[in-house]
């Protein structure tokens, strides 16, 4: 129960941060879980991490979009 509360608090805070950053910069942001914690990451950085092979071989941007908790417009 406490884990769910912490997760929901972090998720809501990350979504607010992502929306604010997207509005300020005009970039597309993803709220994703990396290494067990929630992160707000711009699309450009995701592409860069894929090129640097930070994800499993064969991972595409579309796969990460499916797993993203929230995607800004």
Protein Blocks (a to p, Z undefined) as FASTA:
>chain_A
ZZmmmmmmmmmmmmmmmmmmmmmnopacddddeehiacdddfklmmmmmmnopacehiaf
klmmmmpmbdcZZ
